[in-house]
Each structure stands twice: as structure tokens, then as C-alpha cells.
């Protein structure tokens, strides 16, 4: 029973994080009150959508085509 509870807590945490990215970062809600957090979440949302450029620190790890 304990592994089930731990797994559910992790799943709920991921769901809340995804909702935060959408609600704060992509839609611009709370940008006036928490601009720094909204900026980070906006960048994360662009990366999740595939709209942002790949960071150089990750690009050098992948083989070039």
C-alpha cells in the first residue's frame, strides 16, 4: 500500500507542476505579482511545446547531424 501512496503523490506533483506551467507561464496569469516565476515557467512551457531553442549545454551532448 505504501508504494501506491508514494506513486500517487509523485503523479499528483507532476500534474500540479504541469498546471503551473500552463496557468502561470503560458497564459500570463500572475505575471505582475510573480514576474520571475512566470518567466521561468514561460521558458519551460516553450521548451515543452518544442518552440524554444535547444540550450547549448544540451546541444553539445547530442550528436550533430
Buried (B, 14 or more C-beta within 10 A) or exposed (E): EEEEEEEEEEEEEEEEEEEBBEBBBBEEEBBEEEEEBBEBBBEBBBBBEEEEEEEEEEEEEEEEE
